[in-house]
Each structure stands twice: as C-alpha cells, then as structure tokens.
C-alpha cells in the first residue's frame, strides 16, 4: 500500500477518505494521490458559450481545484507523507480507472455518500463503479475511522473461482493491520446450510490457506447484506473485506453484487477486490 489514490470531489466523505489514506500511508511509508475529475455536465454549454469563455471556465476550475487542494493538504497532511494532486476533465469513473493503471496505484480509498432506491439500480455511485472495475483493492468509507484496525470480517460464500488471488490480498491486509480475521458464512433462508457443515468448511478453508489469528462463525439473517452488517457490528469489527465480481450492464442488474450493496449501505470501512469472471463484460 505504497501508492494510495483518493478520488476527491472536495465533499466531506472525500476529505474523510483523505484523512484515512494519510494514516495508511504513514504506516506504509507511502504516498497519497488526490485526484479531482470535473464532470462534463458541469462544464459549459457549447451552444451558448464561445471557446474563449469555455477555456476561461476550465481555467477557473483548475484554479479553484488547486485552492481546495491547498486548503485540505495544509489542514490534514502528515509529516513524512508525500501528497500529489491532479485534475482532469471527463467521466470520473473512467478517469479514475485510467489513473490507477497509469500511476501504478496500489490501493484506492474512496469516500462515498452511498446510493439508494432507483438511483442505486439505474445509476449507482462512482464508488460502486470503481469497486466493480478497479484492478486494485478499493477501500470505501463514509466517515473517518481512527485506528487501530483490529478486527477484519471476511464473509465467505465458499466460491472457489479466482479466490486464490483474493486470499493473497486479504492475508496481506490482515498482516498490514496486525488484525484478527473473522471468517463468517451468512446463513439465509434461500441458501441455508447446517451450522456444523459450515464450520467444518470454514476450518478446512482456513487450513488450506494457512490462515493465522482467525475465528470461524455462522450468522443467520434474512439477507446476506444485512447479515454481514449485523455480524460486523456484533463483534465490533472495523473493516469488512470482500471479493466482488466485475459484472456490468444487464448481467450486473440481474445478478447484483453483495459487496456493492454493503458498500452502499455500510457506515464502516469496506475493502473490496474485484474478481473478473465469466460474467464480466469486455
């Protein structure tokens, strides 16, 4: 976690994300990249504005962004942590995904307002799009969480596809925070398995991946999302770590993603890693 990207729209959640990213960077001797993307809809109307006026408008955005960056960094920056800033114009999710690759980012820390109702189904938040498509782990939060991170919840669905890379990332995450890992299977009426079978599977899973400092748990709830959130609260977990599938378009609408639901509705720290599978669109 040496190079940490914080997409910044200067909102309160984005600033909270910056504060948490600084904590992580200070621990890893890393750097933080603050990156603002001005969306096309906030730019000029080409029918009513001349090119000269539009250029001036763009210059004003750049100047205001630099002013906001200076205000944030002067208030929160940590000694020894390098902070880089950048501004681009375009679709935020696309620009952020490009920035991750172009700058060899290791971790994205995003502030999110979340999304509910029809907006969640048809539009989604920028955080949700990054969670689904990013090539690196993404950590989403709504409020600043001051460490230490001592309890990491890992919901396990017993899926085997592409999980080896996920487990490598989660073990590294656990090691970084020196935290206890809580393996949990959420039992729902639709996908019910007896407790004894679940616990045996979890123990075998932990043995197979040579996990250390962990617990195995079964939690019953009417939904996976609700179960994850309630279990995390019950053990005072600070962070939930999940794999999510890179599903897009109509396939994403039909299959959904528990991780994205948790991201939208949790007030805690949600760490995700996108697993590309046969459902992913090109």
C-alpha positions in Angstrom: 0.0 0.0 0.0 2.7 2.4 -1.0 0.8 4.4 -3.6 -2.7 5.4 -2.5 -5.3 7.1 -4.7 -8.0 9.3 -3.2 -10.6 10.4 -5.8 -11.6 13.8 -4.4 -14.6 16.0 -5.2 -14.0 18.1 -2.0 -17.1 16.7 -0.3 -17.0 15.7 3.4 -16.7 11.9 2.6 -13.8 12.6 0.2 -12.0 14.6 2.9 -12.6 11.8 5.4 -11.1 9.3 2.9 -8.1 11.5 2.5 -7.6 11.5 6.3 -7.7 7.7 6.5 -5.4 7.4 3.4 -2.9 9.6 5.2 -2.9 7.2 8.2 -2.3 4.2 5.9 0.4 6.0 4.0 2.2 7.0 7.3 2.2 3.3 8.3 3.4 2.1 5.0 5.9 4.9 4.3 3.8 5.6 1.2 2.3 8.5 -0.7 -1.2 9.8 -1.3 -2.6 11.0 -4.7 -5.5 13.4 -4.5 -7.3 13.4 -7.8 -10.3 15.5 -8.9 -12.3 14.9 -12.1 -14.5 17.6 -13.4 -17.5 16.0 -15.0 -18.7 17.1 -18.5 -22.1 18.2 -17.2 -20.6 20.9 -15.0 -18.7 22.4 -18.0 -20.0 24.9 -20.5 -22.9 24.5 -22.9 -21.1 24.5 -26.4 -24.2 26.1 -27.9 -24.2 29.2 -25.7 -20.6 29.7 -24.9 -17.7 30.7 -27.0 -14.4 28.8 -27.0 -12.6 31.7 -25.2 -15.3 31.7 -22.5 -15.1 28.0 -22.2 -11.4 28.0 -21.8 -11.6 30.6 -19.1 -14.2 28.4 -17.4 -11.8 25.5 -17.5 -9.0 27.6 -16.1 -11.3 28.7 -13.3 -12.0 25.1 -12.4 -8.3 24.3 -12.3 -7.6 27.4 -10.1 -10.4 26.6 -7.7 -9.3 23.0 -7.5 -5.7 23.9 -6.6 -7.1 26.3 -4.0 -9.2 23.5 -2.5 -6.3 21.0 -2.6 -4.1 23.5 -0.7 -6.8 24.0 1.9 -7.2 20.3 2.5 -3.5 19.4 2.5 -2.5 22.3 4.8 -5.0 21.2 7.3 -4.6 17.4 7.3 -1.2 16.4 5.7 1.1 14.2 7.8 4.8 14.7 8.3 6.7 12.4 6.0 3.8 11.6 3.7 4.1 12.9 0.2 0.8 14.2 -1.3 0.4 14.6 -5.0 -2.6 16.4 -6.6 -4.1 16.2 -10.1 -7.1 17.5 -12.0 -8.7 16.1 -15.2 -11.9 16.6 -17.2 -14.2 13.7 -18.1 -16.2 10.9 -16.7 -15.0 10.4 -13.1 -15.1 6.6 -13.0 -13.3 6.2 -16.3 -10.6 8.8 -15.4 -10.1 7.2 -12.0 -9.7 3.7 -13.5 -7.1 5.1 -16.0 -5.2 6.9 -13.3 -4.9 3.7 -11.3 -3.1 2.0 -14.2 -1.1 5.0 -15.4 0.3 5.7 -12.0 0.7 2.1 -10.6 -1.6 2.7 -7.7 -1.7 0.0 -5.0 -4.9 1.0 -3.2 -7.9 3.3 -3.8 -9.5 4.9 -0.8 -12.9 6.5 -1.6 -15.4 8.5 0.3 -19.0 7.6 -0.6 -22.4 9.1 0.0 -23.9 5.7 -0.9 -26.9 5.3 -3.2 -30.4 4.1 -2.6 -33.6 3.3 -4.4 -33.8 3.8 -8.2 -30.6 5.7 -8.3 -28.8 2.7 -6.9 -30.3 0.4 -9.5 -30.0 2.5 -12.6 -27.1 4.9 -12.0 -25.1 3.8 -9.0 -22.5 5.8 -7.2 -19.0 6.4 -8.6 -17.7 4.3 -5.7 -19.7 1.4 -6.8 -18.4 1.6 -10.4 -14.8 1.7 -9.1 -15.4 -1.2 -6.7 -16.7 -3.3 -9.7 -13.9 -2.4 -12.2 -10.7 -1.4 -10.4 -7.7 -3.6 -10.9 -6.5 -2.9 -7.3 -8.2 -3.2 -3.9 -10.7 -0.4 -3.1 -11.5 0.8 0.4 -14.7 2.7 0.7 -15.9 4.8 3.7 -18.4 7.4 4.6 -16.8 8.6 7.8 -13.2 8.8 9.0 -12.2 5.8 11.1 -9.3 6.3 13.5 -7.3 3.2 14.1 -6.3 0.7 15.1 -8.0 -1.8 12.8 -8.1 -4.9 14.9 -11.0 -6.9 13.6 -11.5 -7.7 9.9 -14.6 -9.5 8.8 -14.4 -11.8 5.8 -17.8 -13.1 4.6 -17.2 -16.5 2.9 -19.6 -17.9 0.3 -17.4 -20.9 -0.5 -16.9 -19.8 -4.1 -13.6 -21.2 -5.4 -13.2 -19.4 -8.7 -10.4 -16.8 -8.7 -10.3 -16.8 -4.9 -6.6 -17.5 -4.6 -5.6 -14.0 -5.6 -8.2 -12.6 -3.3 -6.9 -14.6 -0.3 -3.4 -13.4 -1.0 -4.6 -9.8 -0.8 -6.7 -10.4 2.3 -3.8 -12.1 4.1 -1.6 -9.1 3.2 -4.3 -6.8 4.5 -4.5 -8.7 7.8 -0.8 -8.7 8.2 -0.6 -4.9 7.5 -3.0 -4.0 10.2 -1.9 -6.9 12.5 -5.6 -7.7 12.9 -7.8 -10.8 13.7 -9.6 -12.2 10.7 -13.2 -13.3 11.3 -14.4 -15.8 8.7 -18.2 -15.8 8.5 -20.9 -17.6 6.5 -24.2 -15.7 6.4 -27.0 -18.3 6.5 -30.2 -17.1 4.8 -33.5 -19.0 4.2 -32.6 -19.2 0.5 -29.1 -20.5 0.9 -29.3 -22.4 4.2 -26.6 -24.9 5.3 -26.4 -26.5 8.7 -24.0 -24.9 11.2 -21.9 -28.0 11.6 -21.3 -28.3 7.8 -20.4 -24.5 7.6 -18.0 -24.6 10.5 -16.2 -27.6 9.0 -15.9 -25.9 5.7 -14.6 -22.8 7.2 -12.0 -24.7 9.2 -10.9 -26.5 6.1 -10.7 -23.3 4.2 -8.6 -21.7 6.9 -6.3 -24.7 6.9 -5.9 -24.7 3.1 -4.9 -21.0 3.0 -2.7 -21.4 6.2 -4.6 -18.6 8.0 -3.5 -17.4 11.4 -5.2 -15.4 14.1 -8.8 -16.1 12.9 -12.2 -17.2 14.0 -14.9 -19.2 12.3 -18.5 -18.1 12.5 -22.1 -18.7 11.3 -24.6 -15.9 11.3 -28.3 -16.2 10.5 -30.2 -13.4 8.7 -32.8 -12.9 6.1 -30.3 -11.4 3.7 -26.6 -11.7 3.1 -26.1 -7.9 3.1 -28.0 -7.4 6.4 -26.2 -10.4 8.0 -22.8 -9.0 7.1 -23.6 -5.6 8.6 -25.1 -7.0 11.7 -22.4 -9.6 12.3 -19.7 -6.9 11.9 -21.5 -4.7 14.4 -21.9 -7.6 16.9 -18.1 -8.2 17.1 -17.2 -4.5 16.8 -15.4 -5.1 13.5 -13.7 -2.1 12.0 -13.4 -3.4 8.4 -15.2 -5.8 6.1 -13.1 -7.4 3.3 -14.9 -8.9 0.3 -14.4 -10.0 -3.2 -16.7 -8.7 -5.8 -17.3 -9.8 -9.4 -16.7 -7.4 -12.3 -20.2 -7.6 -13.6 -21.6 -4.8 -15.7 -24.7 -3.9 -17.8 -27.8 -6.1 -17.7 -25.9 -9.0 -16.2 -24.9 -6.8 -13.3 -28.5 -5.7 -12.9 -29.8 -9.3 -12.9 -27.1 -10.9 -10.6 -26.2 -7.9 -8.5 -23.3 -7.8 -6.0 -23.5 -8.3 -2.3 -20.2 -6.3 -1.9 -21.6 -3.3 -3.7 -24.8 -3.4 -1.6 -22.7 -3.5 1.5 -20.6 -0.6 0.2 -23.7 1.5 -0.4 -25.3 0.8 3.0 -22.5 0.5 5.5 -21.1 3.3 7.6 -17.9 1.4 8.3 -14.8 0.5 6.3 -15.4 -1.8 3.3 -12.4 -3.2 1.5 -13.1 -4.9 -1.9 -11.1 -6.6 -4.6 -12.8 -7.2 -8.0 -12.6 -10.8 -9.3 -13.1 -10.9 -13.1 -15.2 -13.8 -14.1 -17.2 -15.2 -17.0 -20.0 -12.7 -16.2 -17.8 -9.7 -16.8 -18.4 -7.7 -20.0 -15.4 -6.9 -22.2 
